[in-house]
Amino acid sequence: MRALICGSLAYDTIMVFHDRFKHHILPDQIHILNVSFLVPDMRREFGGCAGNIAYNLKLLGGEPVIMATVGEDFGPYAERLRRLGLDLSHIRTVPETYTAQAFITTDVDDNQITAFHPGAMNQAHLNRVSEARDIRLAIVAPDGRQGMLEHARQLHEAGIPFIFDPGQGLPLFSGEELLGFLQQADYLALNDYEAKLLIERTGLTLDDLARRLRAVVVTLGAQGSEIHADGRVHRIPPARAQAVVDPTGCGDAYRAGLIHGILQGYDWPTTGRLAGLLGAIKIASRGGQNHRFDQAEIAERFRAEYGYDLN
């Protein structure tokens, strides 16, 4: 069952400064700030919401179809996706642009300075949902602003159910625009902070949202998640992580489990538990796409974690 993943593909360059920023940034000299940090440790990760979601969904045995715009530097990422057996037919290269990328410098206190270049992501609206065939479910994840607006409208007009996942893109939209997304979407996925912001901008409560949609999913980090559906709140306990290394991409892993559960027709408690388990597996590895699992391992870990079979 093919799922359309509308969202960003990005490179993340992560650097570590072996000191504290506060030792090198003078508060009374901020107006003439000119600093340089030596970063002996650096790694480059494949990321972006669409890439991370598709990666996890593929490991579950799903058929993700990525819809994204990338730059002329996308070659290494494209080769990786091909090796993983992912569909590249709806990834559009925009000439004379770079693929979206983040440059993140972290100090020993885990403070971060990040520069984000959207690049080709800003041209996401060049892709049209009608170009993808045989789609059973879609997700509109963080992407170019115009692309998110148009892909939501196109999915709604095509009668394709979709999850609205505004993520870090939520501040880009007015309350009226967010209400427009909610009128078109079938499902809503947020973390607890994003839920508070959405409530503030739209004036709607979670109960209001749940009455408008098939389900409202709110992730709560180490406290698990809540799924508001069928006139009740399904409280999903957290899955145990073997290690807590890096939360980058945990939300995307959760959304892959959410998509898989919906497509397989699982009930909400099972869907939420599967999604939470994927997040727990991901958090034990650095980056959004360096963890590994197969379907047999997921079935075994699900049974061990929750005491019943995933079927």
Steps between C-alpha positions, in 0.01 A plus 500: 500500500664818376528800735592844367754679720493875427780675686861604507820319406805657661863461596588560865860601573559460873811641667622483860681788672703362794438800722215725608359774278464722807879511537533661156193719466523820704151623594598868482647451152206326331446803275839438336500121520780337299595156626649182358476154656744216435292184448720187489201267478266514202260262336253527216162332530224429252183659631188700431156392619406322176827309489476392864136395479554306177809328641307363800191409299712303254657303787146412612432353156298797376505667159590865560499739204701814574384830349764769549719756326881483518803681365783412267704362792251219565708224336629322814155504661338372180744210488418412860126499430553275199698253711213495749255421221304823539299660220673815363254569218339797677819664626554807283841662453481879481788639288747743657391426857635304795313229683365628833760474772564580862837588651492426872778579747463356852712588804579282803183622677287388204427860403455530125551761231321400179488652154235357265500550125166393340634502145291291261248425775345842433396368159301205637185637336646402160399141581136406454322221685325392179837382366503212753279197437329238718549689826304366799614750763720809510672728747567871462813546711718811542601632159490824303208716619325520162560133436329401826198717418465369146566134577235502774247654261590257220471196727163615628370562148625156390323332791827359640499486881802669656674581826577866561837517679597870522802446726752781495309654211203585722612860572491571124120492495231730633209372706276524194742297289530235771120474512511444124740208544275352768195521274684297237698249706381169642761466774717742698840419655677737741732502797374654825658841436357517148159402634505795740604736220229370267236542770617857558494588129168338410304545821403132489550247780626145448142381544390742227773372271417136570138558401614644165749223414528124508779526755724755672835356606711683759846367585627565854868404480602266781138492624373321189213643296127560486262423215169684504262289290161328510377735770771404748866551584729200450798544731802327351776400745862569401709218361829426673808622316821297519692829513422870475750638250335747262133607467550625143244329278303330779184685402545392139546137606178527702315633196621208290347265756182706495474474121567126507243439772230693315569316174499161673171576674642466853294642785625826654667348809699264278585770247621733776709230663665406169575866430646549848715189463654641180583822682666303780710304250607817321605691812775244566690611185641828377331668205161429349590204278777295662289255702408161358222248555303245299138390522580192705691707755215750526250218561723350771567832675132595482400174669769539767404864566122477500415136564303427183569431133512764228271364229 
